[in-house]
Amino acid sequence: MSRLPVVSGKDMIKVLREIGFRVDRQRGSHIYLIKDEPFFKAVSVPNHKELKRGTLKNILKRSGLTVDDLIKLLR
């Protein structure tokens, strides 16, 4: 397992959109993305310059991505 990269909220949203999530709504700096297929998933991403490690881990867990998947999609 690779180390967690430093990721901005904007980059994380791009990655999630690549794997099928769509923007549902925004409240303040938090952007809510959802995915209906193959089953419903919802993820909240703060639109910050740098996501904290715990926040990034939670986003990865809720979206079903691994750290290695994230690194591949960021390239």
C-alpha positions in Angstrom: 0.0 0.0 0.0 1.3 3.4 -1.0 1.5 6.5 1.1 -1.3 9.0 1.0 -0.6 11.8 -1.5 -1.4 15.4 -0.8 -4.6 16.1 -2.6 -6.7 19.3 -3.0 -10.4 19.2 -2.9 -10.6 20.2 -6.5 -8.4 17.3 -7.6 -10.4 14.9 -5.5 -13.6 16.0 -7.1 -12.0 15.4 -10.5 -11.0 11.9 -9.5 -14.5 11.1 -8.2 -16.1 12.4 -11.4 -13.8 10.2 -13.4 -15.1 7.1 -11.6 -18.8 8.0 -12.1 -19.7 10.4 -9.2 -21.7 13.5 -10.1 -22.0 16.7 -8.1 -25.3 16.8 -6.3 -25.1 20.1 -4.3 -22.8 22.4 -2.5 -23.2 24.0 1.0 -20.5 26.4 1.9 -17.1 24.9 1.0 -18.4 21.3 1.0 -19.4 19.7 -2.3 -21.6 16.6 -2.1 -21.2 14.0 -4.8 -23.4 10.9 -5.4 -23.2 7.8 -7.5 -26.3 5.6 -8.2 -24.8 2.7 -10.1 -24.2 -0.1 -9.2 -25.6 1.0 -5.8 -26.0 4.4 -4.1 -22.9 6.1 -2.6 -22.6 9.7 -1.3 -19.4 11.5 -0.5 -18.8 15.0 0.9 -15.6 16.7 -0.2 -14.4 20.0 1.3 -13.1 22.4 -1.4 -9.9 23.2 0.4 -6.3 23.6 -1.0 -5.2 20.6 0.9 -7.3 17.8 2.4 -6.3 16.5 5.8 -5.2 12.8 6.0 -8.2 11.7 8.0 -10.6 13.4 5.7 -8.9 11.9 2.6 -9.0 8.4 4.2 -12.8 8.8 4.9 -13.4 10.0 1.3 -11.5 7.0 0.0 -13.4 4.6 2.2 -16.8 6.0 1.3 -16.1 6.0 -2.4 -14.6 2.5 -2.5 -11.2 3.7 -3.8 -7.8 2.5 -2.5 -4.7 4.7 -2.2 -3.2 3.0 -5.2 -6.3 3.6 -7.3 -6.2 7.3 -6.2 -2.5 7.6 -7.3 -3.3 6.1 -10.7 -6.3 8.4 -11.3 -4.3 11.5 -10.3 -1.8 10.9 -13.1 
